[in-house]
Amino acid sequence: MTQSKSKRPGSQAILKVHKWLSLAALAFWLVQAGTGLLLTFHREIGDRLIAGGGVPLNVPLLSQRVEALQNDAVHVRSFISTGGIRERYKVTLIDTPEDLSRDVLVDGQGRLLHSFDKEGRTWAGTLVTLHESLFAGEVGRWIVGISGFLLFSNLGLGTALALRGRMKWHDRLVPGRVGKLKLRMFAWHRAIGLWAAVPAAIIVLAGVFSVFEDGIRRLLSAPVSEFTAPRAGPVGGVMLEDAISTSLHLYAQARLVAVTFPTDERPVWSVRLRQPGEGYETFGRTTVYIDSTSGKILGTLDPMRDRFTQRMIDLFYPVHTGEVFGIAGRLLVFATGSWLVVMLGTGILLFSSRRR
């Protein structure tokens, strides 16, 4: 983000660190930016590739359809909102004889929309794994977190370089069209960098914090609220419709997000909702736990009543994806990802021009 080499030793040092750090981590940053761009609206894209629009939630019809999917050889493990079109749910089934899982898609009226292949990985799922862990598990998550922190620090170095000197703000942000090509390239690299440096730094840092969320929670003594299920026992006779209706009655303004079915090891209905005001635009954290035998509410997890530190930590991921600000925030994240790709590209061009 500089137009010409400064004669100041401090500027020269910052410039060298900025340049070589960018080159060293270039591949990681391109992977993160590219996959992040593709994932910004992947839920909407995935849903719109399957016929059928959004419909209002009808709890009895949805419950009847989901329960009808079960038989002697198949049982439902859970279902969750797809997040692209409202009131669409991906139901996970377990084929008992083969112990394999498969998914089917239903809408809020209980209509069967699509059946996915057994053990099939979607393109979005592949991108999510690549973006979050580079297919390397916990080691990959550490690599992603460290490369993200390096990117955050490099954004700071680039901004410091761009702000040095006594140049007017207009000239920094809108370079002229005259002069040698290399100087114009430097000027535009600096200007583009300044346009979005602040939102980029916030989005990147939120992503880094998301990677190390567990450690941050321990540091701030803000553990995730947990529910201790009762001892193992047979699943009772409380039906899915009753569990959903009870939960929505308790949180009248909330939207149904997911349901986990009771098992002999954990005979509890787990109904997940999203309340207005939660940071997650699609997947809330409000959860109601219901005894599968008596229908009694055993406990709730209400993020709106969490301590301030817990609520702030819960914002790491939705700030990183932009969903905390709705569609406007996600558009900003998409624009910032595009900006980062452009910055990396112009940086490569500048480095190449110097090597000639």
Helices and strands as residue ranges (DSSP letters): H 9-24, H 26-39, H 42-48, H 59-68, E 74-81, E 88-95, E 100-107, E 112-115, H 123-133, H 137-163, H 169-173, H 181-211, H 213-219, H 240-250, E 255-260, E 268-274, E 286-291, E 297-301, G 303-305, H 308-314, H 316-321, G 323-325, H 326-355
